[in-house]
């Protein structure tokens, strides 16, 4: 498999200002594989220490902050070799050893010649505690599920990826590329981007194995819920998690606590909900009252949507059978298009620094699925899962905010085109949204 984050890791390796790196990401998203592959490609050797597998390693961090002494003990205990500049040091499941997290400060300050990386499950939870690590002494990277582009590469469809990379103007995509990309996207909605699920399809073409893999991952996440520090919140986390498909299947996708449990109130469940967000298992998208900067200043904190980390996991959690793949565009329209929205959000999160928001207006009701910040522009985005793409909400948004809206964006099953200030992007090109938006804005400037 090829993961695009390897290029980010290479930039980190070459940086003059390199600090110990914390690689964040949910369980089974490929953190350990990526670090081992990175070491294989760009270092002479790897020194790998797993604190969950070898609890005895923890003792070396308890009574000293001397990096050389710690490394000497680790080498003697493991039989591994560490050489400055030549070895990639990997501390895996580092959340199991808070003292090791704290020691990263001394790697940064006293021994910058060592290349140190860390990974772990539920790191978002560990890092939400202020005492866990020294601020300013570590670099961060986040790895998510495989993108659709990475899925294509894993499936041997480099020709399709090369074609999309080569696009340098807004014009219709030929059917010779459009049709296979459309079919591959349906496949991606079934597998999702969890590496083991992708492998079970791309290497074995085994649908039952893929279903079992996704079930196992969901089961592992649900077992993690029990690691919440307050045992009484465990069932609440589980109830919220299982309610997500029904939340997204509503016409108004705003999160409703009563869908979780009859009579449920926000104050009873907000800690459980925050745990899911800190664990990076869910995306919390706030309603925005207006397209202004900073985006957070316009958040309606009482209204939000909740999405899952991965479209394939959402499909599995929703109990939608893989056979929907062969039923036209059913995968895109099922659950009020929530699979498509989840997929779009995953791709946008990889490209834009600010977390997207959404916008609504009542009486009559209009809803723009996402607002994104690109540089200093706020752009409205609508997701259409069919070829019927009348965009009343985008039109209303433009009427209301006028010149503030430089470009409106719609993702749909229609071809790539720019109609006045409305850019239509095929669903399968979401990974290229930033590039295409840049092209469209430049084209509009030329036309003016």
Secondary structure by P-SEA (a helix, b strand, c coil): ccccaaaaaaaaaacccccbbbbbbcccccaaaaaaaaaaccccccccccccccccccccccccccaaaaaaaaaaacccccccccbbbbbccccccaaaaaaaaaaaccccccbbbbbbcccccccccccccccccbbbbbbccccaaaaaaaacaaaaaaaaaacccccccccccaaaaaaaaaaaaaacccaaaaaaccccccaaaaaaaaaaaaaaaaaaccccccccaaaaaaaaaaaaaaaaaccccccccccccccccccccaaaaaaaaaaccbbbbbbbcccccccccccccccbbbbcccaaaaaaaaccccccccccccccccccaaaaaaaaaaaaaacccccbbbbbccccccccccccccccbbbbbbbbcccccccaaaaaaaaaccccccbbbbbccccccccccbbbbccccccaaaaaaaaaaaaaaaac
